[in-house]
């Protein structure tokens, strides 16, 4: 038995795969943000499955929420003399360029907890000043006085020589969580390295505690954790490096989208995952893109993560009217508690979900397969508060709310496609998440796309993707040398060292599996700030690589330069074997008579189809509603939907 569990802001999603029967079962429960493990245990109990039979892959939001809400543990930051204020100063880049009174973000670590030590390396890694016993004793006394729960160590140029950081680590008491920059992120840029290392420290004890509790409650269950890079890792590794889990749920969704779309023959995808709180947008050109320049809660997190753009637009996004009479939607969300007004849990503010209820696109009796009845009257009452302020009918206000949130998502999709020189018309729009199917046709129309795909099990696709993910580990190291100055044997030796370290960590999860390796290098023209990542082949010479870089730069930016090429970072990615998970062939249930409903703005009655009753090859003309346990899909006029052999809905513009 394989169980994928994705803990979201509103719902916790479950996908149970029985490899013997090649069958899939889906489930959803409301998340329990204060104690996420409670929702997981509730879902397992309701699925009525034995824990001892499970291989469970979990995507967690514990670390993410701690970062976003600023609820990390008390942390001390240790750095070189004169550099204690690096985290507070940052890059001096304004979020609002022309604001004369910008609101300054509070420092990640208060000044009292930023400690300096007499240690310094040169830019070439030569020791200029080293810690002595007196300096270490003074540091011990500072730490005893401050009594932090975690320590982040970030010394200048420690990626070239980590001995001083290790010396500091050795004197820190065992009961304190230690995050060392030369271990977490051995790359240049002391600010980004410092923030990443500190975030790892501030959420480390929280993540370790949560995973230990979960492991105890799931005794005898094989448990692995989804990483932000789209691969899985062991519980022990996840507890040591929680900063690598900040996008674990969205990474599962991307992996799921890639996996199911491949079953239908599509590998160029523009994806959007619309959940209850946010929408994650990405582009897949045959491979899931990774980035080391992501931001979480405004902080740079420079570990490998899936390349995506996130906005505060989800089913729970709250609609309001500002002082100038402008309709706003999000980024504030009603979350899981109290949730949208239609949930009947005490929420009164209008949300996107309430608007879809008013428009008739979300059927109260069909939500979660009838397992959760929605309150239509409460939805109308909440939307009426917006309608009255705008001088519109309730239906007009609901349509306005949906149009505004659609516009937010279209702009996000353009960020990942048009602004990168990609034409959306060359891609297939893949929608998933509990709310994605309600908006897919409108977004495709706005982007002039001709194809879209609503995956099978779209409402729990992140949980599905976790079962399709391979165990993986990434390691990197900064070199910062001109390419012509590099020694090929030195590069190979450095790759070998990174490989050995990554393999040792990966073996925690895949002791006997065959491992595949991917080497790559970040390069740039000398004087540039940003680099391009290119694969490194074993038999490739430095001259061959330089020519490949010129070609890659011309493809990305339209030109190449007669300038020295600089090698920035070496990267190694190791992957275990692909899991046994497979999508079973679509097995429809016996067909029954379809209901018809009257929807706002549509003269004729609209047919409501049960997705589990659709036949392979069946074609549906819009307007139509397709309901299922975990989601609803709205097929707009001018669109058709066809069911393929695994149950995906292939949407085409008529």
DOTI-998090 format. One record per residue (C-alpha): residue number from 1; x, y, z. Coordinates in steps of 0.001 Angstrom, whole numbers. Example, Ala and Ser with C-alpha at 12.3 -4.5 7.8 and 13.67 -1.06 7.14 Angstrom:
2
R     i      east     north        up
R     1     12300     -4500      7800
R     2     13670     -1060      7140
END
This chain:
654
R     i      east     north        up
R     1         0         0         0
R     2      1227      3486      -916
R     3      -269      6609       691
R     4       453     10164      -456
R     5      -493     12859      2085
R     6      -430     16572      1266
R     7     -1126     18950      4149
R     8     -2546     22165      2717
R     9     -3750     25386      4269
R    10     -7403     24329      4078
R    11     -7517     20580      3389
R    12     -5266     17591      3969
R    13     -5384     15347       881
R    14     -4901     11578       738
R    15     -4322      9259     -2199
R    16     -4112      5538     -1385
R    17     -2683      3218     -4037
R    18     -3030      -553     -3782
R    19      -335     -2011     -6035
R    20     -1826     -5519     -5835
R    21     -5225     -4399     -7104
R    22     -3884     -1445     -9149
R    23     -6603       669     -7538
R    24     -6728      4228     -6185
R    25     -8768      5674     -3318
R    26     -9058      9398     -2564
R    27     -9889     11224       624
R    28     -9904     14746      2055
R    29    -10221     16096      5593
R    30    -10054     19643      6914
R    31     -6513     20522      7966
R    32     -5645     21033     11637
R    33     -3000     23801     11429
R    34     -2215     23767     15160
R    35     -1368     20049     15002
R    36     -1115     18813     11374
R    37      -586     15208     12468
R    38     -4153     15080     13825
R    39     -5624     15492     10324
R    40     -3253     12814      8996
R    41     -4288     10313     11666
R    42     -7952     11171     11103
R    43     -7636     10549      7370
R    44     -5832      7236      7843
R    45     -8527      6111     10288
R    46    -11309      7100      7884
R    47     -9569      5259      5039
R    48     -9525      2209      7348
R    49     -6056      1068      6363
R    50     -3435      -690      8495
R    51      -418      1496      9227
R    52      1926     -1488      9082
R    53      1017     -1993      5409
R    54      1852      1572      4361
R    55      4625      3353      2565
R    56      3625      6941      3349
R    57      5027      9956      1484
R    58      4198     13247      3203
R    59      4356     16845      2077
R    60      4431     19077      5149
R    61      3658     22759      5712
R    62      5055     22907      9254
R    63      8301     24595      8193
R    64      6531     26799      5627
R    65      3969     28108      8106
R    66      6640     28802     10720
R    67      8559     30942      8203
R    68      5491     32770      6863
R    69      4105     33474     10339
R    70      7481     34319     11910
R    71      7041     31618     14543
R    72     10470     30002     14485
R    73     12361     29152     17656
R    74     14777     31471     19492
R    75     17924     31426     17358
R    76     21444     32801     17705
R    77     23354     33882     14587
R    78     27153     33552     14599
R    79     29273     35315     11993
R    80     32557     37188     11493
R    81     33430     40410     13268
R    82     31793     43323     11463
R    83     29161     41253      9651
R    84     26464     40833     12309
R    85     24112     43229     10520
R    86     24232     41490      7099
R    87     20851     39797      7600
R    88     19235     43082      8642
R    89     20744     45142      5806
R    90     19972     42575      3088
R    91     20119     43679      -543
R    92     18464     47087       -47
R    93     15958     46264     -2786
R    94     12605     47945     -2278
R    95      9428     45984     -2867
R    96      7699     49243     -3830
R    97     10232     51226     -5833
R    98      8561     54651     -5555
R    99      7259     54429     -1995
R   100      8864     57225        52
R   101      7920     55579      3345
R   102      8497     51857      2855
R   103      7639     49562      5737
R   104     10855     47856      6801
R   105     10590     44144      7454
R   106     11613     43123     10953
R   107     15065     41496     11110
R   108     15012     37726     10996
R   109     17287     37673     14077
R   110     17285     40450     16664
R   111     20560     42325     17251
R   112     20974     40794     20730
R   113     21198     37317     19191
R   114     23743     38183     16466
R   115     27198     37177     17691
R   116     30570     37966     16095
R   117     33778     35914     16277
R   118     37404     36761     15435
R   119     37767     34572     12355
R   120     38389     35426      8707
R   121     39270     33725      5426
R   122     40424     35455      2267
R   123     38428     35209      -960
R   124     40821     32432     -1983
R   125     40168     30453      1219
R   126     43439     31367      2952
R   127     43197     31726      6762
R   128     43765     35346      7821
R   129     42492     35051     11394
R   130     41550     31852     13266
R   131     39545     31196     16400
R   132     41563     30388     19488
R   133     40481     28784     22753
R   134     39811     32162     24360
R   135     37458     33118     21516
R   136     35643     29806     21747
R   137     35277     30144     25530
R   138     33832     33633     25105
R   139     31361     32235     22564
R   140     30333     29475     24989
R   141     29576     32073     27659
R   142     27483     34167     25230
R   143     25450     31123     24244
R   144     24922     30110     27870
R   145     23602     33579     28636
R   146     21311     33734     25600
R   147     20095     30098     25903
R   148     18957     29776     22258
R   149     17075     26745     20977
R   150     18980     26850     17682
R   151     22201     28305     16291
R   152     22981     29399     12734
R   153     26669     29649     11788
R   154     27590     31710      8724
R   155     31230     32662      8238
R   156     32599     34498      5215
R   157     33933     32173      2465
R   158     33157     29062      4535
R   159     32273     27274      1279
R   160     36014     27255       534
R   161     37100     26025      3981
R   162     34595     24845      6582
R   163     37079     24163      9405
R   164     36249     27317     11402
R   165     32498     26666     11225
R   166     33070     23085     12369
R   167     35199     24397     15243
R   168     32261     26543     16389
R   169     29801     23675     15944
R   170     31912     21452     18186
R   171     31445     23677     21265
R   172     27655     24036     20994
R   173     25671     21858     23449
R   174     23983     18796     21942
R   175     20494     19946     22960
R   176     20756     22977     20626
R   177     19893     22592     16936
R   178     22871     23635     14782
R   179     22637     24878     11189
R   180     26019     25403      9495
R   181     26181     27379      6216
R   182     29013     25238      4817
R   183     26659     22274      5183
R   184     23249     23773      4370
R   185     24333     25977      1452
R   186     28067     26022       616
R   187     27722     28763     -1990
R   188     28770     32396     -2364
R   189     26595     35441     -1490
R   190     26806     35742      2281
R   191     23355     37343      2661
R   192     21454     34603       828
R   193     23590     31932      2481
R   194     22995     33520      5884
R   195     19214     33772      5451
R   196     18934     30194      4175
R   197     21066     28856      7033
R   198     19141     30877      9612
R   199     15736     29803      8324
R   200     16939     26208      8525
R   201     17863     26819     12162
R   202     14713     28674     13230
R   203     12362     25963     11980
R   204     14665     22981     12612
R   205     13515     22087     16154
R   206      9857     22530     15127
R   207     10236     20227     12142
R   208     12234     17646     14039
R   209      9662     17589     16837
R   210      6768     17258     14406
R   211      8392     14457     12417
R   212      9356     12573     15562
R   213      5780     12760     16865
R   214      4416     11679     13513
R   215      6877      8786     13303
R   216      5908      7606     16785
R   217      2198      7776     15955
R   218      2802      5914     12677
R   219      4977      3244     14232
R   220      6017       495     11792
R   221      4933      2643      8831
R   222      7617      3421      6238
R   223      7660      7209      6130
R   224      9405      9526      3666
R   225      9131     13273      3134
R   226      8634     15326       -32
R   227     11278     17986      -726
R   228     10951     21330     -2508
R   229     13092     19966     -5343
R   230     10482     17368     -6337
R   231     12184     14331     -4778
R   232     11647     12456     -1523
R   233     13979     12087      1437
R   234     14222     10320      4791
R   235     12646     11594      8013
R   236     16107     12052      9535
R   237     17360     14132      6607
R   238     14166     16209      6509
R   239     14607     17016     10192
R   240     18215     18158      9638
R   241     17408     20288      6579
R   242     13820     21594      6944
R   243     14645     24571      4686
R   244     14526     22048      1834
R   245     10831     21338      2568
R   246      9365     24830      2195
R   247      7691     24014     -1150
R   248      7095     20302      -628
R   249      3349     20442     -1316
R   250      3602     22511     -4521
R   251      6505     20315     -5660
R   252      4228     17293     -5289
R   253      1629     19000     -7456
R   254      4142     19696    -10218
R   255      5398     16120    -10097
R   256      1809     14897    -10294
R   257      1004     17174    -13238
R   258      4065     15966    -15132
R   259      3254     12329    -14361
R   260      -414     12318    -15380
R   261        42     14563    -18432
R   262      2714     12165    -19707
R   263        69      9416    -19726
R   264     -1843     11524    -22266
R   265      1236     12327    -24365
R   266      1831     15909    -23203
R   267      5198     17104    -21896
R   268      5053     20881    -22441
R   269      2810     22185    -19692
R   270      1717     25463    -18173
R   271       349     24515    -14761
R   272     -1716     26160    -12077
R   273     -2544     24619     -8732
R   274     -5451     26488     -7165
R   275     -6124     25434     -3611
R   276     -7962     27066      -760
R   277     -5325     29640       146
R   278     -3065     30250     -2851
R   279     -2351     29427     -6492
R   280      1000     28044     -7621
R   281      1941     28582    -11262
R   282      4777     26925    -13173
R   283      5991     25874    -16604
R   284      7289     22418    -17539
R   285      9223     22069    -20782
R   286      9707     18286    -20694
R   287     11479     18605    -17323
R   288     10464     20316    -14096
R   289     12592     23430    -13743
R   290     14549     24071    -10545
R   291     15734     27383     -9166
R   292     18029     28486     -6353
R   293     16614     32012     -6306
R   294     13205     31415     -4733
R   295     11710     33603     -2006
R   296      9503     32443       858
R   297      7806     35110      2938
R   298     10086     37691      1327
R   299     13263     35831      2329
R   300     15663     34423      -297
R   301     15960     30636        40
R   302     18885     29497     -2067
R   303     18451     25729     -2016
R   304     17103     23871     -5083
R   305     13322     24290     -5388
R   306     10789     23784     -8137
R   307     10600     26962    -10214
R   308      7178     28467     -9629
R   309      5317     31681     -8946
R   310      2833     31818     -6061
R   311        39     34328     -5519
R   312     -2571     34732     -2806
R   313     -5500     33595     -4936
R   314     -7449     30517     -3890
R   315    -10932     29287     -3177
R   316    -10726     30840       279
R   317     -9443     34239      -922
R   318    -11515     36993       674
R   319    -13290     39596     -1469
R   320    -13641     43187      -274
R   321    -14283     46710     -1530
R   322    -11684     49400      -813
R   323    -12299     53039        66
R   324    -12317     53995     -3609
R   325    -14993     51460     -4513
R   326    -12568     48978     -6101
R   327    -13334     45253     -5829
R   328    -10370     43365     -4338
R   329     -9836     39622     -4011
R   330     -7079     38214     -1766
R   331     -4388     37779      -726
R   332     -6080     37319      2662
R   333     -7719     33927      2990
R   334    -10443     32473      5185
R   335     -8263     29354      5549
R   336     -9564     26119      7057
R   337    -11022     27779     10155
R   338    -13454     29419      9887
R   339    -13200     28972      6107
R   340    -15580     30393      3479
R   341    -19047     31386      4675
R   342    -20586     28419      2836
R   343    -18638     25966      5060
R   344    -20913     26827      7960
R   345    -18034     27062     10456
R   346    -18654     30646     11501
R   347    -17088     32411      8520
R   348    -18992     35445      7231
R   349    -16578     37070      4785
R   350    -17199     36510      1049
R   351    -14695     34279      -766
R   352    -14124     32902     -4265
R   353    -15746     29643     -3173
R   354    -18855     31534     -2034
R   355    -18954     33339     -5404
R   356    -18839     30032     -7277
R   357    -21695     28769     -5087
R   358    -23768     31847     -6005
R   359    -23052     31343     -9723
R   360    -24143     27707     -9420
R   361    -20801     26334    -10576
R   362    -20142     24670     -7235
R   363    -23037     22463     -6166
R   364    -23659     22436     -2382
R   365    -24846     18814     -2331
R   366    -21914     17520     -4434
R   367    -19027     18975     -2416
R   368    -16580     16253     -1294
R   369    -18912     13705     -2859
R   370    -21724     14818      -577
R   371    -19548     14333      2496
R   372    -19680     18039      3349
R   373    -22858     20012      2694
R   374    -22326     23658      1780
R   375    -24583     26459      2987
R   376    -25863     28290       -94
R   377    -27778     30873      1928
R   378    -24641     31790      3899
R   379    -22692     32129       639
R   380    -25296     34499      -811
R   381    -25392     36535      2399
R   382    -21617     36974      2383
R   383    -21465     38001     -1289
R   384    -24343     40411      -669
R   385    -22069     42497      1573
R   386    -19877     43166     -1476
R   387    -22820     43571     -3848
R   388    -24404     46262     -1664
R   389    -21192     48302     -1592
R   390    -20842     48061     -5384
R   391    -24495     48685     -6131
R   392    -24793     45344     -7970
R   393    -26932     42247     -7728
R   394    -25535     39299     -5774
R   395    -24965     37397     -9021
R   396    -23145     40324    -10644
R   397    -20912     40702     -7598
R   398    -20135     36966     -7631
R   399    -19205     37154    -11309
R   400    -16975     40136    -10530
R   401    -15180     38214     -7767
R   402    -14477     35314    -10117
R   403    -13309     37670    -12892
R   404    -10891     39450    -10548
R   405     -9336     36237     -9220
R   406     -9064     34948    -12811
R   407     -7196     38104    -13774
R   408     -4743     37542    -10897
R   409     -4041     34008    -12126
R   410     -3691     35038    -15774
R   411     -1057     37583    -14812
R   412       791     34926    -12810
R   413       706     32532    -15774
R   414      2128     35260    -18018
R   415      4997     35772    -15561
R   416      6018     32124    -16049
R   417      5490     32067    -19823
R   418      5279     35326    -21808
R   419      7824     37140    -19629
R   420     10256     34274    -20270
R   421      9830     34405    -24014
R   422      7476     31405    -24174
R   423      4190     31466    -26093
R   424      1386     29935    -23987
R   425      -232     28642    -27198
R   426      2650     26146    -27525
R   427      1726     24588    -24181
R   428     -1113     22644    -22592
R   429     -2754     24330    -19597
R   430     -2981     21850    -16707
R   431     -5271     22769    -13821
R   432     -5432     21020    -10487
R   433     -6095     21660     -6846
R   434     -9581     21673     -5382
R   435    -10596     24910     -7159
R   436     -8570     24759    -10394
R   437    -11173     23077    -12607
R   438    -13681     25868    -12009
R   439    -11388     28425    -13675
R   440     -9432     26499    -16321
R   441    -11479     27488    -19391
R   442    -11498     31194    -18509
R   443     -7710     31208    -18040
R   444     -7090     29317    -21277
R   445     -9312     31784    -23156
R   446     -7460     34765    -21695
R   447     -4115     33265    -22792
R   448     -5500     32238    -26226
R   449     -4592     28625    -25525
R   450     -6276     25861    -27501
R   451     -5701     22904    -25160
R   452     -6115     22228    -21475
R   453     -6005     19156    -19293
R   454     -7789     18442    -16029
R   455     -5936     15457    -14563
R   456     -7571     12438    -13057
R   457     -7671     12971     -9277
R   458     -6990     16677     -9892
R   459     -8204     17691     -6439
R   460     -5476     15628     -4739
R   461     -2773     15829     -7409
R   462       -85     16929     -4952
R   463      -677     13742     -2956
R   464      -543     11744     -6209
R   465      2707     13428     -7220
R   466      4333     12419     -3958
R   467      3797      8777     -4868
R   468      5305      9387     -8325
R   469      8412     11142     -6950
R   470     11834      9529     -6789
R   471     14099      9688     -3744
R   472     16669     12394     -4458
R   473     19450     14478     -2984
R   474     21135     17621     -4262
R   475     24511     19014     -3250
R   476     26387     22088     -4499
R   477     29596     24047     -4016
R   478     30833     27454     -5188
R   479     34050     27563     -7243
R   480     34013     31140     -8646
R   481     36847     30831    -11137
R   482     37289     31838    -14736
R   483     36712     28776    -16869
R   484     40149     28945    -18506
R   485     41783     28921    -15040
R   486     39996     25754    -13940
R   487     41674     22389    -13823
R   488     39520     19570    -15222
R   489     40922     17024    -12781
R   490     40114     19400     -9892
R   491     36541     19767    -11137
R   492     36117     16013    -11375
R   493     37528     15607     -7890
R   494     35088     18211     -6556
R   495     32197     16461     -8310
R   496     33328     13165     -6764
R   497     33350     14701     -3279
R   498     29842     16122     -3730
R   499     28679     12781     -5128
R   500     29997     10861     -2115
R   501     28319     13232       329
R   502     24985     13146     -1515
R   503     25073      9366     -1883
R   504     25726      8885      1822
R   505     22636     10978      2609
R   506     20472      9315       -45
R   507     21348      5861      1242
R   508     19418      6721      4417
R   509     16286      6172      2316
R   510     17399      3823      -488
R   511     19986      1503       961
R   512     19893     -1022     -1883
R   513     18527       907     -4845
R   514     20416      1786     -7983
R   515     21290      5498     -8095
R   516     21494      7728    -11161
R   517     23614     10877    -11194
R   518     23265     14253    -12893
R   519     26121     16784    -12837
R   520     25646     20437    -13789
R   521     27512     23750    -13594
R   522     26311     27336    -13081
R   523     28179     29652    -15483
R   524     28023     33290    -16503
R   525     30008     35906    -18382
R   526     32467     37666    -16095
R   527     30768     40714    -14641
R   528     27243     39262    -14754
R   529     25208     38738    -11580
R   530     23129     35745    -12638
R   531     24210     32409    -14062
R   532     22848     29757    -16414
R   533     22810     26124    -15332
R   534     24143     23668    -17925
R   535     24597     19892    -17729
R   536     28150     18605    -17400
R   537     29015     15474    -19365
R   538     31715     13102    -18127
R   539     33790     13269    -21318
R   540     33174     16965    -21924
R   541     36222     19253    -22097
R   542     36245     22795    -20741
R   543     36398     24094    -24325
R   544     33290     22072    -25239
R   545     31510     23415    -22178
R   546     32422     27006    -23030
R   547     30917     26630    -26502
R   548     27777     25085    -24973
R   549     27479     28083    -22645
R   550     27722     30601    -25521
R   551     24933     28711    -27334
R   552     22770     28538    -24193
R   553     23208     32261    -23529
R   554     22217     33125    -27093
R   555     19123     30933    -26832
R   556     18112     32458    -23496
R   557     18888     36124    -24210
R   558     19218     36389    -27985
R   559     22948     37087    -28023
R   560     26342     35776    -26946
R   561     29434     37793    -25954
R   562     33159     37617    -26561
R   563     33743     37752    -22817
R   564     35506     35419    -20387
R   565     33195     32707    -19031
R   566     33141     32288    -15259
R   567     32349     29002    -13500
R   568     30238     29765    -10421
R   569     28774     26612     -8818
R   570     29062     22852     -9200
R   571     25835     20909     -8656
R   572     25170     17205     -8185
R   573     21748     15563     -8180
R   574     21321     11902     -7252
R   575     18070     10012     -7836
R   576     16903      6660     -6590
R   577     14740      4303     -8618
R   578     11293      5371     -9788
R   579      8503      4153     -7494
R   580      6106      1362     -8406
R   581      3165      3746     -8600
R   582      1151      3535    -11837
R   583     -2099      5089    -12945
R   584     -4661      2336    -13479
R   585     -6760      2364    -16633
R   586     -9960      4323    -16171
R   587    -12765      2160    -14810
R   588    -16048      4084    -15021
R   589    -18961      3336    -12761
R   590    -22353      2458    -14286
R   591    -23960      5501    -15866
R   592    -27036      7070    -14323
R   593    -29306      9884    -15400
R   594    -27518     13227    -15231
R   595    -29005     16172    -13370
R   596    -29607     19556    -14943
R   597    -29225     22912    -13224
R   598    -29965     26514    -14077
R   599    -26847     28696    -13875
R   600    -26564     32459    -13743
R   601    -26196     34033    -17184
R   602    -26970     30845    -19145
R   603    -30384     30476    -20732
R   604    -30479     26702    -21171
R   605    -30262     24157    -18398
R   606    -26709     22887    -17837
R   607    -26058     19155    -17580
R   608    -24190     17962    -14482
R   609    -21996     14910    -15147
R   610    -20529     12617    -12512
R   611    -16874     12232    -13479
R   612    -16621      8676    -12166
R   613    -19409      7676    -14595
R   614    -17790      9112    -17735
R   615    -16726      6586    -20372
R   616    -13334      6467    -22117
R   617    -13652      8503    -25316
R   618    -16819     10272    -24176
R   619    -16929     13876    -25407
R   620    -18808     16621    -23562
R   621    -19728     19979    -25072
R   622    -19787     23047    -22845
R   623    -21428     24591    -20989
R   624    -21379     21671    -18546
R   625    -20429     20817    -14987
R   626    -18375     17736    -14118
R   627    -18368     16869    -10425
R   628    -16188     14437     -8506
R   629    -15306     13758     -4885
R   630    -12375     16180     -4650
R   631    -13132     18876     -7252
R   632    -15548     20338     -9797
R   633    -14741     21213    -13419
R   634    -16617     23932    -15289
R   635    -16616     23384    -19077
R   636    -17397     26796    -20522
R   637    -19281     27461    -23748
R   638    -16961     27058    -26725
R   639    -15005     24216    -25096
R   640    -15257     20433    -25226
R   641    -13883     17765    -22903
R   642    -12901     14202    -23819
R   643    -12033     11377    -21421
R   644     -8806      9491    -22176
R   645     -7757      5972    -21127
R   646     -6522      6952    -17635
R   647     -9427      9309    -16933
R   648     -7814     12667    -17753
R   649    -10138     15291    -19214
R   650     -8629     16677    -22429
R   651    -10168     20095    -23076
R   652    -10145     21601    -26568
R   653    -11270     24961    -27886
R   654    -14111     24457    -30357
END
